[in-house]
Amino acid sequence: MRRSTALALILALTLSLATPAFADFQYSETSKITGGMMSGTMKMLGAFSKDARKATQPKNTTISVKGNKMRREEEDGRAEIWDLDGRRIIHLDTKSKTYYSVTFEEMRAQMEEARKKAAEQQSKHKGSDAQVKMTPKIKITPGAETKKLLGHTAKEVKVRIDMEMESTDPKTKGQSGAMWTVSDEWLAPVTGYDEMKRFYVRMAKELDWMPDAAMGGNVQFAPAMAELQKNSVKLEGMPLLHNTSVGFTGNGQPGQTPQADQGGNPLTKGIGGIFGKKKKKDEDAQQPAETASASGSLMDMTVEVTSTSTGKLDSGLFEIPAGYKQTEPKEKGRR
């Protein structure tokens, strides 16, 4: 459930504050990787790996909130229950009827351990993001279009985030690059969604998340996350549909998507890759690099809400079902 946990963290950072509504709310969404370099790689690996093939298929998720509890359930039978009062996260497998739980304190300790390991790797890796100055730029632009979605009139909002990077390493000084995220979102006022936003705000306070925690413990991403949170007040309504692309560019290499080093965070390792090579000659720099997609993106993704409901939810949905057997996590320290 590592992917859904990361999404929850990002949402906690980007959702604006809302007035408590104290109502039950549930919605379902379908997410799909639609393009980019990673999509091409996973399709190729899909011929040999069931997991890689599964990653390219649409993913259906149902999210439910009742008071201080939230449940995220995948179509494969796995679910997470975020219990703010119990200060724990319960992981369920409805097919094997097993569960395990992680307390907030244990999760903090795991994140601190990951932060230390990331710092150690950065100090060993020449030209890494430890020697890169990062400047975030956020641009949120209301679009002119509207779209009918689930009976609502959704307004278009375009969001662009550029993490501009400049090398401070004497060997590569003057080189620059950027990690960019472009999102085309369609937002509409949906009854009950304020309760979802209220839960995420409470969750962020309970867990005392640092902005960089969602980015693998890299403290240099903290200014970008803080800037994004400040600008998120411009996003009003529930995102019923959004198309997002993520990629990298480097100076003299327009549209280039650097390869990530093996065994590390693809974001931070990819950043290091921008400055890990010498500059090309001027004439070569004018030639556009080959890209995996027309946009030169690392990944393109579409997420669409397929249903919403404000009906009363059964409290048992947020508890460990009777008869479930407790187990240990398959991979301790990884979520």
C-alpha positions in Angstrom: 0.0 0.0 0.0 3.0 2.2 -0.3 1.6 4.1 -3.3 -1.7 5.0 -1.6 0.2 6.1 1.6 2.3 8.5 -0.5 -0.8 9.9 -2.2 -2.4 10.5 1.2 0.7 12.4 2.3 0.7 14.6 -0.8 -3.1 15.3 -0.4 -2.5 16.3 3.2 0.0 18.9 2.0 -2.0 20.2 -0.9 -5.6 20.4 0.3 -6.7 23.7 1.7 -8.3 24.2 5.1 -12.0 23.5 5.4 -14.8 24.0 7.9 -15.6 20.8 9.8 -18.7 19.1 8.5 -18.7 15.9 10.6 -20.5 13.8 8.0 -19.8 10.5 6.3 -18.3 10.6 2.9 -17.2 8.0 0.3 -16.0 8.2 -3.2 -14.4 5.8 -5.8 -11.8 6.7 -8.3 -9.9 5.1 -11.2 -6.2 5.9 -11.8 -4.2 4.9 -14.8 -0.7 5.5 -16.1 -1.2 6.7 -19.6 2.3 7.5 -20.9 5.9 8.6 -20.3 9.2 6.8 -20.0 8.1 4.7 -17.0 5.0 3.5 -18.9 7.1 2.3 -21.8 9.5 0.5 -19.5 6.7 -1.2 -17.5 5.0 -2.4 -20.7 8.2 -3.9 -21.8 8.7 -5.6 -18.5 5.1 -6.7 -18.5 6.0 -9.5 -20.9 8.1 -11.1 -18.1 6.6 -9.8 -14.9 3.0 -10.1 -13.6 3.5 -7.2 -11.2 4.9 -4.9 -14.0 2.0 -5.8 -16.2 -0.5 -5.1 -13.4 1.1 -1.6 -12.9 0.0 -0.5 -16.4 -3.6 -1.5 -15.9 -6.3 0.8 -14.4 -6.5 0.8 -10.6 -9.8 1.2 -8.8 -9.9 2.6 -5.3 -12.7 3.4 -2.8 -12.0 6.0 -0.1 -14.3 6.3 2.9 -14.3 8.8 5.8 -16.3 8.6 9.1 -15.2 11.0 11.9 -11.6 10.5 12.6 -11.2 7.3 10.6 -10.5 6.8 6.9 -10.4 3.6 4.8 -8.7 3.2 1.4 -9.6 -0.1 -0.3 -8.1 -1.4 -3.5 -10.0 -3.8 -5.9 -7.4 -6.5 -5.1 -8.7 -6.9 -1.6 -6.1 -4.9 0.3 -7.2 -2.0 2.5 -5.7 0.6 4.9 -7.6 2.1 7.8 -6.1 5.4 9.2 -7.3 5.7 12.8 -6.5 9.1 14.2 -7.9 8.4 17.7 -6.1 5.1 18.0 -3.0 6.7 16.4 -2.3 3.8 14.1 -2.6 2.5 10.5 -4.3 -0.9 10.0 -3.4 -2.9 6.9 -6.0 -5.4 5.9 -5.9 -8.3 3.4 -9.5 -9.3 2.9 -8.6 -12.3 0.8 -6.4 -14.0 3.3 -8.3 -12.5 6.3 -5.1 -11.1 7.9 -4.0 -7.7 9.2 -1.1 -5.9 10.7 -0.9 -2.4 12.3 1.7 0.4 12.5 1.5 3.1 15.2 2.2 6.7 14.3 5.3 6.5 16.6 6.6 3.5 14.7 6.0 5.3 11.4 7.9 8.3 12.6 10.9 6.1 13.6 10.8 4.5 10.2 10.8 7.8 8.4 13.7 9.1 10.6 15.7 5.9 9.7 14.9 6.5 6.0 16.0 10.1 6.3 19.3 9.1 7.8 20.0 6.5 5.1 19.1 9.1 2.4 21.6 11.6 3.9 24.3 8.9 4.0 23.7 8.1 0.3 23.7 11.8 -0.7 27.1 12.3 1.0 28.6 9.4 -0.9 27.1 10.3 -4.3 29.1 13.0 -6.1 27.0 15.6 -7.9 23.9 14.5 -5.9 21.2 16.8 -4.8 23.3 17.5 -1.7 25.2 19.8 -4.0 22.3 21.3 -5.8 20.5 24.6 -5.0 16.7 24.1 -5.5 14.2 26.9 -6.1 10.5 26.0 -6.3 8.0 27.8 -8.6 4.3 27.2 -8.4 1.8 28.5 -10.9 -2.0 27.9 -10.6 -4.0 29.2 -13.5 -7.9 29.0 -13.8 -8.8 27.6 -17.2 -11.5 28.9 -19.5 -13.2 25.5 -20.0 -15.9 23.7 -18.0 -16.9 20.0 -18.1 -19.9 18.0 -16.9 -18.7 15.3 -14.5 -21.0 13.2 -12.3 -23.8 15.8 -12.7 -21.5 18.6 -11.6 -20.2 21.5 -13.6 -16.4 21.2 -13.1 -14.1 24.2 -13.8 -10.7 23.7 -15.3 -7.6 24.6 -13.2 -4.0 24.3 -14.6 -1.2 23.7 -12.0 2.5 23.7 -12.9 5.3 23.1 -10.4 8.9 23.6 -11.4 11.7 22.6 -9.1 14.5 24.6 -10.6 18.0 23.2 -9.7 21.4 24.7 -10.1 24.6 22.8 -9.4 26.9 24.1 -6.7 29.5 21.4 -7.2 32.7 23.1 -8.6 33.0 20.3 -11.2 29.6 21.0 -12.7 29.0 24.6 -11.6 26.7 26.5 -13.9 24.7 23.5 -15.0 21.0 23.7 -14.3 17.9 21.6 -14.7 14.3 21.3 -13.4 11.9 18.7 -12.2 8.4 19.7 -13.4 4.9 18.6 -12.8 2.0 19.7 -14.9 -1.6 19.0 -14.0 -4.8 19.8 -15.7 -7.6 19.5 -13.0 -11.4 19.7 -13.2 -12.8 20.8 -9.8 -16.5 21.1 -8.7 -18.2 21.7 -5.4 -19.3 18.3 -4.2 -21.4 17.8 -1.0 -19.5 16.0 1.7 -16.0 16.6 0.3 -15.3 19.1 3.0 -15.3 16.2 5.5 -12.5 14.5 3.5 -10.4 17.7 3.5 -11.0 18.1 7.2 -9.8 14.6 7.9 -6.5 15.2 5.9 -5.9 18.5 7.9 -6.4 16.6 11.2 -4.2 13.8 10.0 -1.4 16.2 9.1 -1.6 17.7 12.6 -1.7 14.4 14.4 1.3 13.0 12.5 3.2 16.3 12.5 4.4 15.6 9.0 7.3 17.6 7.8 6.9 18.8 4.1 10.0 16.8 3.0 8.8 13.6 4.5 6.6 12.9 1.4 9.7 13.3 -0.8 11.8 10.5 0.7 13.3 12.5 3.5 15.0 15.1 1.2 15.0 18.4 3.2 15.7 20.4 0.0 12.1 19.6 -1.2 10.6 21.3 1.9 10.5 24.8 0.4 8.6 23.4 -2.6 6.1 21.6 -0.4 5.5 24.7 1.7 5.0 26.9 -1.4 2.6 24.4 -2.8 0.6 24.3 0.5 0.4 28.1 0.5 -0.9 28.3 -3.1 -3.4 25.4 -2.7 -6.0 27.9 -1.3 -6.6 28.7 -5.0 -7.9 25.2 -5.5 -11.6 25.2 -4.6 -13.7 22.1 -5.0 -13.2 18.4 -5.4 -10.9 17.3 -8.2 -13.2 15.0 -10.2 -10.7 14.5 -13.0 -7.0 15.4 -13.3 -4.3 14.5 -15.9 -0.8 14.8 -14.5 2.7 14.6 -16.1 6.0 14.5 -14.3 9.4 14.9 -15.9 13.0 16.4 -15.9 14.8 18.8 -18.1 18.5 19.9 -18.1 20.2 22.9 -19.7 21.5 22.2 -23.2 19.4 19.0 -23.3 15.7 20.2 -23.8 13.2 17.6 -22.8 15.7 15.1 -21.6 14.6 12.6 -19.0 17.7 11.4 -17.1 17.8 7.8 -16.1 17.5 7.0 -12.4 20.3 5.2 -10.7 19.3 1.7 -9.5 18.6 1.1 -5.8 17.6 4.6 -4.9 14.9 7.3 -5.0 14.2 7.9 -8.7 13.5 11.5 -8.0 16.7 12.4 -6.1 18.8 10.0 -8.2 17.4 11.5 -11.4 18.3 15.0 -10.2 21.9 13.9 -9.6 21.9 12.5 -13.2 21.3 16.0 -14.6 24.6 17.2 -13.3 26.5 13.9 -13.3 27.6 14.3 -17.0 29.8 16.9 -18.6 28.2 19.6 -20.8 27.8 18.8 -24.4 29.4 20.9 -27.1 27.3 24.0 -28.1 26.3 22.5 -31.5 25.1 19.3 -29.8 23.2 21.2 -27.2 20.9 22.7 -29.9 19.7 19.2 -30.8 16.6 18.0 -28.9 17.2 14.8 -27.0 15.1 11.7 -27.7 12.2 11.3 -25.3 9.9 8.5 -24.4 6.8 10.5 -25.1 5.8 13.6 -26.9 6.0 15.7 -23.7 9.3 14.2 -22.6 7.7 13.1 -19.4 8.8 10.5 -16.9 5.2 9.5 -16.2 1.7 10.6 -17.3 -1.3 9.7 -15.2 -5.1 10.2 -15.2 -7.2 10.0 -12.1 -11.0 10.2 -12.4 -13.7 10.1 -9.7 -16.4 7.6 -10.7 -18.9 8.0 -7.8 -19.5 10.0 -4.6 -21.8 9.4 -1.7 -22.9 11.0 1.6 -24.8 8.0 2.9 -24.3 6.8 6.4 -21.4 4.3 6.6 -21.2 1.3 8.8 -18.8 1.8 11.7 -17.6 -1.8 11.2 -16.0 -0.7 7.9 -13.3 1.1 10.0 -12.5 -1.8 12.4 -10.6 -5.0 12.2 -13.1 -7.7 11.2 -13.7 -10.6 13.6 -11.7 -13.7 12.8 -8.8 -11.9 11.1 -5.4 -13.1 12.0 -2.6 -10.7 13.0 0.6 -11.0 11.0 3.9 -9.2 10.6 4.6 -6.8 7.7 6.3 -8.6 4.7 8.9 -5.8 4.5 9.5 -4.0 7.8 10.2 -0.3 7.4 8.5 -0.1 4.0 5.0 1.1 3.4 
